[in-house]
Amino acid sequence: MKTFHVYGLAIFLAAFLGPRALPGQEAPAFPGLPNMPALPGGPSEPASGTAQSVVSHLDLDNYKLAPGDSVTILVYQEDDMTTHGHITKDGTVTIPLINQIKISGFTTKEAGDRIRDELVKRQFYVSPRVTVVLDAASQKSFIILGQISKPGTYAFSSQESINLVQAIALAGGLTRIANPHDVTVVRREGGAQQNFHVDAKKMTLHSEVAPFEIKSGDVITIGETFF
């Protein structure tokens, strides 16, 4: 009878604790699921405002400026023209001499060319050299709670997309007692609330299952496994 009790206890502990990493190996972020590749930049800090200073992982040559982006505008050898600011909701920035000019929807090079052309058109300069620098990209964010290693608010670029499995990886992976079959996503759009029940494990193991795209403002809750 003792042997039966000890054997039963061993099975229970193995199920509860889940897989353990061998010496020199990392524990899987998703117990029972394949390890996910790291996302650019690693785990995010909680979002604090409309922009984050980290833009190193963006393709800056092709990045289209957007409302909420923080930029610096420089005119060569004209320190009085240096401008620091955010792109407004209507896509404009305010700079000396020109006042407001729309730069959203353009790359930093295209935005610099637009400002240069406007300065020449208004006969303020003959051939100015204008540079637009992206200081911080506007952000979208989601909240992830429940059986997740690092619950909290996470930000991602307004021009990037992120799916549920990537969001879980970004937040450090599931806990040992998480249930990847039981994920709830609450979304508010147009004043209405939508509740989605999603199976993250099925998305990971079956390529024919479409990824669930996360939208800004989503609240993700990871369920718990009950023994």
C-alpha positions in Angstrom: 0.0 0.0 0.0 2.9 2.4 0.8 4.4 1.8 -2.6 1.1 2.7 -4.2 0.9 6.0 -2.3 4.5 7.0 -3.1 4.0 6.2 -6.8 0.7 8.2 -6.9 2.4 11.2 -5.2 5.3 11.1 -7.7 2.8 11.2 -10.7 0.9 14.1 -9.1 4.1 16.1 -8.5 5.4 15.5 -12.0 2.1 16.7 -13.5 1.9 19.7 -11.2 5.5 20.9 -11.7 5.6 20.2 -15.4 8.8 19.8 -17.4 12.1 21.0 -15.9 15.1 22.2 -17.7 18.2 20.0 -17.7 21.4 21.6 -16.3 22.6 24.2 -18.8 19.2 24.4 -20.6 16.4 26.9 -20.4 13.0 25.8 -19.3 10.4 25.9 -22.1 8.4 29.1 -22.0 5.3 27.1 -22.9 5.0 23.9 -20.9 3.9 21.2 -23.3 4.4 23.5 -26.3 7.5 24.0 -28.5 9.8 26.8 -27.4 9.0 30.1 -29.3 11.7 32.2 -30.9 12.6 35.5 -29.1 10.9 38.6 -30.5 13.0 41.6 -31.4 14.0 43.7 -28.4 13.0 41.0 -25.9 10.4 41.5 -23.1 8.8 45.0 -23.2 8.5 47.4 -20.4 5.0 48.6 -19.5 3.8 51.2 -21.9 4.0 54.7 -20.5 2.5 57.2 -23.0 2.1 57.2 -26.7 5.8 56.6 -27.7 8.8 54.6 -26.6 12.4 55.6 -27.1 13.4 52.2 -28.5 13.3 52.2 -32.3 16.4 50.2 -33.1 14.4 47.1 -34.3 12.4 49.2 -36.8 13.2 49.4 -40.5 13.8 53.1 -40.4 14.4 53.4 -44.2 10.9 52.3 -44.9 9.1 53.3 -41.6 6.2 55.6 -42.3 5.8 58.4 -39.7 2.6 58.3 -37.8 0.6 60.4 -35.4 2.1 60.1 -31.9 5.7 59.7 -33.2 8.3 61.9 -31.6 10.7 63.5 -34.1 13.6 66.0 -34.2 13.9 68.2 -37.3 17.3 69.7 -38.1 18.3 72.2 -40.8 22.1 72.2 -41.4 23.9 75.1 -39.8 20.6 76.7 -38.7 20.3 75.9 -35.0 17.3 78.2 -34.6 15.3 75.8 -36.9 15.9 72.8 -34.7 12.6 71.4 -33.6 11.6 68.6 -31.2 8.0 67.5 -31.0 5.3 64.9 -31.6 3.3 64.4 -34.8 -0.3 65.4 -34.0 -3.5 63.4 -34.7 -3.9 65.2 -38.0 -0.4 64.2 -39.0 1.4 67.5 -38.8 4.3 69.1 -36.9 4.9 72.7 -36.1 8.3 74.2 -37.1 9.6 77.8 -37.3 8.8 79.8 -40.5 6.5 77.1 -42.0 4.2 76.6 -38.9 2.3 73.4 -39.6 3.3 70.8 -42.2 2.0 67.3 -42.7 4.7 64.6 -42.4 2.8 61.5 -41.4 2.6 58.8 -44.0 6.1 59.6 -45.2 9.5 58.2 -44.4 11.9 60.4 -42.5 13.8 61.2 -45.8 10.5 62.0 -47.6 9.5 64.2 -44.7 12.8 66.0 -44.8 12.4 66.6 -48.5 8.8 68.0 -48.0 10.1 70.5 -45.4 13.0 71.5 -47.6 10.7 72.1 -50.6 8.4 74.2 -48.5 11.2 76.3 -47.2 12.5 76.9 -50.7 8.9 77.5 -52.0 8.4 80.3 -49.4 11.9 81.7 -50.3 13.3 81.4 -46.8 16.3 79.3 -48.0 17.9 78.5 -51.4 19.0 75.0 -50.8 18.6 73.9 -47.2 19.7 70.5 -45.9 16.8 69.1 -43.8 17.0 66.0 -41.7 14.1 64.4 -39.8 15.1 62.0 -37.0 12.6 59.5 -35.5 13.2 59.7 -31.7 10.4 57.4 -30.6 7.7 55.5 -32.5 4.1 55.6 -31.5 2.9 52.6 -29.7 0.0 50.2 -29.4 -0.3 48.1 -26.2 -2.1 45.1 -24.7 -2.5 43.7 -21.2 -1.8 40.1 -20.3 -2.9 38.6 -17.0 -3.5 35.2 -15.3 -1.0 32.3 -15.6 1.7 34.2 -17.4 5.3 34.6 -16.1 5.4 38.4 -16.4 1.9 39.9 -16.3 1.5 43.5 -17.2 1.1 46.0 -20.1 3.2 45.5 -23.2 3.8 47.9 -26.1 4.5 47.3 -29.7 5.0 49.6 -32.7 1.9 51.0 -34.4 3.2 49.6 -37.7 3.9 46.1 -36.4 1.5 43.3 -35.9 1.6 40.7 -33.1 -0.4 37.5 -32.6 -1.4 35.7 -29.4 1.5 33.2 -29.3 4.0 36.1 -29.8 2.3 38.1 -27.0 2.6 35.1 -24.6 6.3 34.8 -25.5 6.8 38.5 -25.1 5.4 38.2 -21.5 7.9 35.5 -20.6 5.8 32.4 -21.4 3.2 30.5 -19.5 3.5 29.4 -15.8 3.7 25.8 -14.9 0.0 25.5 -14.1 -1.2 27.5 -17.1 -3.8 26.0 -19.5 -2.9 27.0 -23.0 -6.2 25.7 -24.2 -8.0 28.3 -22.1 -7.2 31.8 -23.2 -9.6 34.7 -23.1 -9.2 37.9 -25.0 -11.4 40.9 -24.2 -11.6 43.6 -26.8 -13.5 46.9 -26.9 -14.3 48.4 -30.2 -16.8 51.2 -31.0 -18.1 51.1 -27.4 -18.9 47.4 -27.6 -17.1 44.5 -25.8 -16.2 41.3 -27.5 -15.0 38.2 -25.7 -12.8 35.6 -27.6 -12.0 32.2 -26.2 -8.8 31.0 -27.9 -6.7 27.8 -27.9 -3.1 28.9 -27.9 -1.7 25.3 -27.9 -3.7 24.4 -31.0 -2.3 27.5 -32.8 1.3 26.4 -32.0 0.9 22.7 -32.9 -1.2 23.0 -36.0 -0.1 25.2 -38.9 -3.6 25.2 -40.5 -5.0 27.1 -37.4 -4.8 30.8 -38.2 -2.9 33.0 -35.7 -5.1 35.2 -33.5 -4.0 38.8 -34.1 -3.8 41.0 -31.0 -5.2 44.6 -31.3 -4.3 47.6 -29.2 -6.2 47.6 -25.9 -6.8 43.9 -25.8 -6.8 42.3 -22.4 -5.5 38.7 -22.5 -6.2 36.3 -19.6 -4.4 32.9 -19.4 -6.5 30.2 -17.6 -5.3 27.7 -15.1 -5.1 24.0 -15.3 -7.1 22.2 -12.6 -6.0 18.8 -11.5 
